[in-house]
Amino acid sequence: MIPYPLQWPETMPRYTRLREAGQFRTTLAVAINNVKDSLKRFAADSGKPLANVVISSNVTLGADKPSDPGVAVWFVWDGMTVCIPVDRYAKVEANLQAIHHIIEARRTELRHGTLALVRATFTGFAALPAPSSASKRSWREVFGYHGTQMPTTAELNRTWRDLAAKRHPDAGGSNEQMAELNAARTEALRENKG
């Protein structure tokens, strides 16, 4: 469940200092489970379901220690497309564990504050689309869909993966192509949910 390559939100700068080792004592599998469990408990605590959860990193089969260890967890909660990205640590599992703790902090806000407080906090994590411009293509154009029928979430994700494999800078594409594709995916998933 870790889509490749890493899809970092346009609104969040990358960590530019020397990455830290981190004090987390966890494995990749345990850290993934911690994030999934925290998200499940957060949804239960908030009374608002989570949808379209995606854990994105550069981990692939046979390569669990990529040169870019960043992780971005994307999901839809209470009508917001949210992304929690962390790339402070040198290991993927440490960045995942940090995301687990960030989600747990939102659960603490729920216990001691209000749902409105958590919404305000998540506003900072909102995965906002790129600024609109006259030349912006619709998600249907970016994905190559014609007509008005809405593809399923699985079809959207499959098409996104196929296009990402061609448009990623490491595959001969560009950062701009990936940014457009990611923004189109967010827009399509939002429309699909509505």
Beta strands, then each sheet from edge to edge (+ up, - down):
strand 1: 50-57
strand 2: 71-77
strand 3: 80-86
sheet 1: 1+ 2- 3+
end
